[in-house]
Amino acid sequence: MIAYAQGIGINSKKYWAYYHTLGGIFRENNLYGEAIEAYYQAIKIKPDFP
């Protein structure tokens, strides 16, 4: 997913927001395993996110 984000020009400092948003999209589509993984990646990148 990072390669895709780089390809479309997402700033690497904002990958956490990309993963956070992706988690929400997965959750809304009942893809809970994928949502958890996306949220986990966001937390790994920015553990101090409120």
N, C-alpha and C positions, 0 to 999 in steps of 0.2 A: 504494500500500500504506500510505503514511503516513496518508492520509485514513481508511482503514479502521481503522488502529490508533487514531487519534484518536477515531473513532466508537465504538469499544468501550472507550475509556478507558485505553489504555496510556499511562503517563507518558512524556513526550517524552525524558526523560533515560535512559530504558530502551529506546529504539528499537533500539539496537545488539543487545540481547538478543533482541528480537523477530525481527530479521533473522537473527541467528545460529541461533535455533531453526528459523526458516523454512528456512534453508539445509540444516539437518539433515533436515528433512521432505522437501524436494525430493531430496536425495541418496539417502535411503532408498527413494525412488520412482523412482530412475534418471533424474531430471530434472536432469542435471548442469549444463546451461547456466543454468537457473534457480537452482540451488544456488550456483554461482559468483557470480552477480549478487547474491544475497542476502548471501553472505559478504562480498562487496566492499562492499556498503552498510554492513554492520556495522563493517567496518574503517574506512570513511570516517568514521563517527560516533564510534568509539572506537578509535583507532589503537594505544593502549597496552594493549589487551586481551591477556592472556597467551596 
